[in-house]
Structure formats: C-alpha cells, structure tokens
C-alpha cells in the first residue's frame, strides 16, 4: 500500500478525477491539500482521507511549512504517489517543495479508465 498526496482545490471539473483516484484501494492514506473553500464544501465518509488546510493567500514559504508540518512523521514510506490535477501553481509548488524537504520520492499518478497509472 502507498500514500497519495494530492491537491483538491480550484479548477472547474477537477474534483471528479482527483476523487476517483483517491478512492482507489491502492492508497492506504490520502492527504488532500485544500483551501478554506474546499474544506467548507467537501464532505467525505472516507476514513483514510486527511485534509491539509492551506491559506492560499499566504506567501509560498508559509504554505510549504504548513504542508511539511502536517505530513511530518506521518509517511513511513520513502516515496508517495502525487497528483496535481486540481489546484493552482502556487499550491503545486508548495506541495512539491514540502515533499522534497521531507526527503520523499515522488511518483506522479493519475487515473484513466478506473486504473491508476504512473506518468
């Protein structure tokens, strides 16, 4: 089993593919980086989903620190599956920076025809 880190944020039509990927049983833990609007409007019954709230109005280094602190000590593997289909470039940079600062390898993944694929 592996951990998925993904952004669940802005971008019309981006939530469906992200959530289809996140619900795949391949992922033991799913960390969804989201903004306040997403946190307010996203509801799930998935026990393995963990929201990481970032204030996208904050400077980039603050976002990195927030994500890094939220994930520190929670990922025991040496790598994570990463999906950046949803969200902004600023959020994507913060996620990438936080994961790399934690010393984690990254496998970029997406879902196609209900199958998880590495890209």
Residue pairs with C-beta under 8 A, 6 or more apart in sequence:
1 26
1 27
1 28
2 26
2 27
2 28
2 77
2 79
2 80
2 81
3 27
3 28
3 29
3 30
3 31
3 75
3 77
3 80
3 81
4 21
4 22
4 27
4 29
4 30
4 31
4 80
4 81
4 82
4 83
4 109
5 30
5 31
5 33
5 71
5 80
5 81
5 82
5 83
5 95
5 99
6 18
6 21
6 22
6 30
6 31
6 32
6 33
6 82
6 83
6 84
6 85
6 86
7 18
7 32
7 33
7 34
7 83
7 84
7 85
7 86
7 87
7 91
7 92
7 95
8 15
8 18
8 19
8 32
8 33
8 34
8 38
8 42
8 86
8 87
9 33
9 34
9 35
9 38
9 56
9 86
9 87
9 88
9 91
10 35
10 86
10 87
10 88
11 85
11 86
11 87
14 85
14 86
14 87
15 42
15 86
17 85
17 110
17 111
18 32
18 83
18 85
18 86
20 111
20 114
21 83
21 85
21 109
21 110
21 111
21 116
22 30
22 32
22 46
22 49
23 46
24 111
24 116
26 116
27 48
27 81
28 48
29 48
29 50
29 74
29 75
30 46
30 48
30 49
30 50
31 50
31 52
31 70
31 71
31 74
32 38
32 42
32 49
32 50
32 51
32 52
33 52
33 54
33 67
33 87
33 91
33 94
33 95
34 42
34 51
34 52
34 53
34 54
35 53
35 54
35 55
35 56
35 91
36 53
36 55
38 51
39 51
39 53
42 51
52 66
52 67
52 70
52 71
53 66
54 63
54 66
54 67
54 91
54 94
55 62
55 63
55 66
56 63
56 88
56 90
56 91
58 66
60 90
60 93
60 94
60 97
63 90
63 91
63 94
64 94
64 97
64 98
64 101
65 98
66 94
67 94
67 95
67 98
68 97
68 98
68 101
68 102
71 98
71 99
71 102
72 102
75 102
75 104
77 104
78 103
78 104
78 105
79 104
79 105
79 106
79 107
80 99
80 104
80 105
80 106
80 107
81 107
81 108
81 109
81 116
81 118
82 95
82 96
82 99
82 106
82 107
82 108
82 109
83 108
83 109
83 110
84 92
84 95
84 108
85 110
96 106
99 106
100 106
107 118
108 118
108 119
109 116
109 117
109 118
109 119
110 116
110 117
110 119
111 117
